[in-house]
């Protein structure tokens, strides 16, 4: 992967676009208080590769696993870690949505437990 | 730098339309170098401005890939056109900001004289008025001149010492102009006389 001088600016801009993977990464890093370097290490890649991955579209829907594998294969990153980060953030988004909705406390507790299990797995 | 072929562009566009994640990153890799090179050679502007314009063009396209019609043009032409428009928009907005700031600075400059100039002007005005008073100038004329020397330009204000503020506006304007011109002529004459006295 080349490292052009516009790459970082592109990744930063992508972090503000909800459809881009970069926006999920930015949120995750923020919640986990991770530096770019630490996060790149977690995905098993360099910071430059992380920037390129940030410019991908966020995998969603039925093709989620297929898309995660495509990204991992193309950039040589850890598919398992990427999938875990994305699932974790999906669960967090769902939890936030339910916190703002009139969900029963029991149902919220189930969601919380699911999120914890996901994190610890 | 090698340009993508028409077939490569079409294949990539199809992948973007299918929302395939890696295709998005490939669009940047494939078109950013081309856009930067083209814009930098065509438009005389800041490299950062060019970079932002090119990035905006690509992000806009990825946000709404359906806006590109492959029967109309090559994808690189479509993106170049969008990026060029972004550069022009940015230049125009910078130009507007500069004009706005200049206008604002001009107004500030006109309204707020530096304190030393303000004091000098006040002293000069007071001296000039004393000289005029010594010449037994009518009070109405002195009133107008005092206001003119203080920088007053409103015809209503200038009409007050003349007792003409009640006139209809067009008439008031005409009377004020007439009196102001007459008084300024007198002032010039007075100035010349004073110079001659000083010299003699």
Interface residues (C-beta under 8 A of the other chain):
Chain A: X2 X4 X6 X9 X10 X13 X14 X17 X19 X20 X21 X52 X53 X55 X56 X57 X58 X59 X60 X67 X70 X71 X74
Chain B: X19 X20 X21 X22 X23 X24 X25 X28 X29 X32 X33 X36 X51 X52 X54 X55 X59 X62 X63
